[in-house]
């Protein structure tokens, strides 16, 4: 049975700008010169709560520039540039271990970038050794330890190293297999190369493989992208992400190399998304939310069925009860009532760590209203429903009174069939699930005050 339905008229009506809600409040609410005392107080509260940890490490280096990319990255062929950065990262690992406690269990680990596989195998071994020296990891292969991989930077030795040092999940960037599209975005990557990495990963026992695709890239057509999705379905990854390319060259300089006239027409872009959704649902993938799909037996699907799915700066996750400690340039940590971000560039980051001080440049402290709204938005974006009594019991509020304005706004969505009001709560219908960011935005008090130039929902 489908858990998502396509309604083009409603998509056109509600395809407005909105955050991706990897956090609430979103990063645009972060304040500059965030007080370090606030971080120390949040860390003390985190130690007292003794929750398990989720660690994120940002490796910003890439050997090649992909024109569509909006990530914080350093493009260089000089592999030696990673050496001083890793030295600084080692210092931050030690500092964060002292701050949050070395005895707390690390249930989740993720290396992102950039391209983490820019590092040499021995550098990856040394980095993981440093982590294990300062934090307590699970040694039974039951942790959720993942890494982003560029197949062009991952030979058999790299994959073998990653498995040996404890990674059990990988995410492969593909984007599109069409040669003309690849040339237009400066990412040449053959099917054979990608399939070879996938086969080796399965041979080595990685238990979950995710593949990233992007729709809306230059020179894409409905027919060409259909072939890419069919090829990916034949690969049978456990999870897929089908991201919307947001063309914002005024914000991201590499995108200026993409010609506007080469981008798909809006109607073609909608067709590409619709047929991709149909292909994946027909291939027994479940729509998890926003851009994400997973096999029914995948942990994301199981968590969603149990109402235990969560979302943070790494996307959908099954570890919502962990404190997220992020290290490296531009990385964002996420504690119970405090989010904060490290400085962006390599030089500033390395300078801060040379002085043995936290490299934080901005952040936000959550008030009571933020915490309530965060919970509501997480329930919507992860589980497509709100149970009023659950929220009321957690926060000692009357839901209908507290959110009377928001519920009034949602009446229009209810009349259009996106959501359904019941006696006990609010349910997002299969017709509304592609537009979940728009439903969430109704409960976002910051977005009702200002529009901040987010990408479109679809």
N, C-alpha and C positions, 0 to 999 in steps of 0.2 A: 504494500500500500504506500502511495506517495505521501511524504511528509512535507511536500512543498508543491504549490500550484502557481502557474504563470498567468498573470492577467495584465496584458500590455497597457490597457487604459489606466489601471491603477498605478502601474509603474511610472507611466508618463506623468501622472498627477502628483505622485509623492516622491519622485526622484529629485530631491532637493539636496542641498549641502548638509553635511552632518559629520560629527566625529565617529571614529571607529570604536570608541569606548574600550580601549585597552586599559583605561583607568577612568575613575570618576572621583574628583574632578579631573579633567583632561590636562595634558601638559601645558596647554596655553594659559592655564591659571597659575602656573608656577611663578613664584616671585623671585626676582633677582636679589642677590646678597642674602640668601636664606641663612638664618642664624645657625651656626654650628651647634650651639647649645640645644637647639630643638632636635638635632640629630642624636646627640648624646642622650637626651631624655627619652627619645623614641627607642634607642638601642637598649637602654636600661629596662624599659617596659617590655621590650621583646625578650630580653634575657629572663625577666621575671615570669613571663608567660610560658617560656620554654617550648615554644613551637618549633617544629622541624624547619629546616632551611631549604630554600631554593636559591641556587647560585647562578648568576649570569656573568659571563666574561665576554667583553667586546674586543674582538681582534679586527682592527679597522682596515687592514691592508688588502689591496687587490692588485694583481699584476696587469689587469686590463680594465678599461672603462666601458661599462655598459651604459648606453646613452639614456635609458629609461630610469636609471637608478636614482632614488632619493635618499639613500642611506648615508650615514656619516662614514666616510671612507677616505683612505689615502691611496692614490694610484701611484704605484712605483714598481719598477723592475728590480730595484735594489733590495734583495732579501735581507741585507745586513741592517736595514732600517728597523727591522723588528727587534734587534738585540737590545737597544736602550729602552724600547717600549716594554719588553718583557721584564727587564730589570725593575722598571717602575711598577709593573703589574705585580711582581713578587712582593714589593714593599707594601702595596695596597692590600694584598691577600693577608699578609701578616698583621697589618693594622686593623683590618675588618675582623679577623679572627679574635684579636684582643678585645675589640669593641663588642662583638656579639656572642663570643664564647666558642671555644674550640671543641667543646664536648657535645654540641648539639648536632643531631643527625641531619645529614644532607640527603633529602629524599629526591631532589631534582637538581639537575645541572644542565646548563645550556651554554654552548659557545656559539656566538653569532658574529656578524661582521657587516661590511667587509667580507673577507673570505678566510675563515679560520684555517683552512688547509693551505693557506699561503705559508704557514709555518712548516719547517722541516720536521721529519719524524722525531728526531732527537729533541727538538724544541718542544714538541707536543708532549713527549714523555717527561721532560723536565717540568713543564708547566703543571701537568697532572700530579707529579710528585710533590710539587710545592703546595698544591691544593690539599692533597691528602696529609701532608705534614701539619697543616694548620686547621683542618676541619675533619670531622668524622664522617666517613663515607660508608655506604652499604657494600659489603663484599660478597653478597650472594647473587649478584646480577639482577636484583629486584628493584634497584633504583631506576629512576627515569632520567637517564643520562644521554643527552642528545647533542648533535652538532650539525651546523649548516655546511653543506659541501657543494663546491663548484666541481662538477665532474671533470672539467679540464685541469683541475689541480688535485686529482685524487687517483693515483695509480695503486697497484696492488699493495705496495709497501705501506702507503699512507693508510689504506683501509685496514690492513692487518695491524698496524700500530694503534689505530683508534680503537679497534676491538680489544686489543691486549691491555690497553690502559683503562678500559672500563666502559666505553661508550656502547650503548645497545640500541640507540635510535639515530637515524640520520635523516636529513632533509636535503633533497637534491633540487637545485635550481635548474629548470629546463626552459620555461617561458613559452617557447614556440619552436617547432622543428622545421618550419618552412625556411629554406635557404635565403629567400629574398627578405623575409622579415628579420632573420638573424643578421644579415648584412646591414640592414637599415638601422639596427640597434647596436651593432658592433659586438655581437655575441655569436660566434660561430661554434656550433656544438652539434656533432652528428648524433643520429639515433644509435649508431653502433657504439660510440663512446659511452653514451648514457646507459645503454643496455649492459655494456660490459661492467660498468661500476655497479649497477643494480645486481647483476648475477654474482659478482664477487662479494657484495655485502650480504646476500642471502647465504652464500656458501660459508661465510664467516660467522653466521648466526646472529646478525642484527635482527632484533625481534620486531621492529617497526620501521617502515620506510615511507617518507612523505615526499611528494613531488609538487613543486610550485609551477604554475602556469600563469600567464598574464594575458588578458584579452583587452583589445583596444590599441594594440601596438601598430606602428606604421606598416602599411601594405598587407595587413591581415584582411582576409575575406571570410565569410561564413564557410565556404567550401574548404579553404586551406586550414582553418582552425579545427574544423570537424575531423580532418585527417590527423592532426596533432592529438586531439583527444582520443580518437580511436587507437592510436599507437600507445598512448599512455594507459588506456584500459587494458590493452594486451600485456603491458608490463605488470599490471595488477598490483600497484602500490597499496599499502594499508590505508593511507590518507592522501588527499589531494587538496591543494589550495588553488583556486582560480581567481586571481586578483584582478581588480579593475585598474587599468593604467590611467592614472590621473595626470594629464598633461599640464604642468604648471611651470613652464620655462622661466617665468619671472622669478620663481623661487629657487629652482634647481637648474644651475647653469648647464650641466651635461644635456638636459633635455632640449636645449637650444639647437642641438645638432639634428633634431628630428623636425622634419618639415610638416607644417600644419596640413598641407594638401595631401600628405601621404597617410594621414590618420583615417581610420574607417569613418564613414558617415554615422551619425547617431543611430539611424535606423538599422544599419548593418551591425553596429556594436550591440544593440539589443538582440538582434537575431543571433549573433555569435553566443551571447550569454544564454539565451533561451535554449538553443540546440545543445549547448554544453551541459546545461542542467538536465535536459531530457536524456542525453547520452549517459551521463553518470548515474542517474536514477535507474535507467534501464539496465545498467551494469551492476546493480545491487549496491550502490553507494548511498548512504544516508546523508541528507543535508544537515550538517551540524549547526550552521549559522553563518551568516554573512558569506564569506568566500570558501568555506571549508566543507569538505565531504570526507566520510570515513566508512569503511566496511562495517557491517552490523556487529561483528565480533571485536572490533577495535575498542580500546579502552575509552576513547572519546565517546563513542556511541553508547557504550555501557554506562558511562558516568551520566550522560544526558538522560538516559532512560530512568536512572535512579534519582535524578534531580540533584546530582552532585558535581555537575560540570562547573568550571570556573573560567575566568578570563583575566589576564594580566598583560604586561607589556610584551610578553612573548606570544600572546594569542590565547587560544583555548587550551586549558590544562585540566588535569585531574587532581592537582595539588593546591587547591584553594586555601588550605589551612596552613600553608607555609609562609614564612616571611621571606620576601624576595630581596636578596642582597646582590647588587649589581656592581661590577668592577670593570675598570677600563674607561677610556675616554668616551664621553656622551652617554654612558649607561645610566639607567634609572632604577633606583631602589624603591621598594614598595612595602611599607610597614603598615601596621594597623591604622594609625592616624597620621602618617607622615610619608610623603613621597619626596624624593630629592634626586637631582641629576648632577653627574660629574661634568667638568669642563669638556669642551668639544675637541680641541686640537691637541695634537701630540705634544707640542712644546709646552703648553700650559700644564698638561697632565703630568709630564715628566718633571717639570719644575716643582709642582706641588709635592710629588712623592719624594723628590730629593730633599725637601724640607720636612718630610715625614708628617704631612698634614693632609687632612681629608680634602680631596680635589673638588669639592662641591661648589657649584655656582648658583643654583636656584632650587626651589622646592616649594612645597605647600603643606600646611597643617590642616587637617580636616576638622571641621566643627561637627556638632551633633547632626545638623541637617544634612551635611555632606555624607555622613556615614549611613543615614537612613536612605538617602537617594541612591547611594552606591549599591546598597543591597537590592533595591528595587530594579535598578538597571542591570545588575548582574543576573538576577532571576529572569528578566526578560530576554537578554541577549544570549543566555546560556540554555535556559529551559523553556522559553516561550510562554511563560505564565507567571502570574503573581497570585499567591494564596494570601488573602488579606489577614487571616488569623495568624499566620506565621510571622508576618511583618509586625502586626500589632503586639504579639507576645514578646518579640525580640526588643521592641523599642517603646513599649507602653504608650502607643498612640491609637487613635481612632483613624483607620486608613481613609475612610470616606470623607472625614472632616479634614484631615491633614492635606489630602490631595484633591480637594473638591474642585479646584481650578483645573487641574490636569485631567481629572475624570470627565469634566465637561468638554474639554478640548477633544478628548478621545471619542466622544459621541459621533463625530464626523467619520472617524475611522471605522467605528462600529457599523454605521450605516452603509459604508462602502464594503463591509465584509472582511476588513483586515483583522479586526479583533472582535471578541465576543465577551460581553459581560455576563457573569453568572452570579448566583447568590453568594458564592464564596470567594470570587476573585475575577481575574482578567486573563483570558487566553488569547494568544496570537494564533490566528487561523493559518492554515497552509498558504492561503493567498497573501498573507501579510508577512511571511517569514523572510522573504527576500528584502523586505523594506524595514527590517527590525531596527535599523539605526534610526529611522524616522519615528518609530514608536518610542524608543528610548529617549529621544530628544525631547519629547513632551515632558519628561520628568527631570530634565536638566535645567536647573534654574539659571545657570550661566548662559546657556544658549538662548533663553528667552529674553536676555538683556542685550545680547550683541551677536552679530554674525561674524565669524572669524576666518572666513576664506578656507573652509574645509573642502575636501573633494566631494563630488556628488555620490549619493548612496549607490547608484547603479552605474 
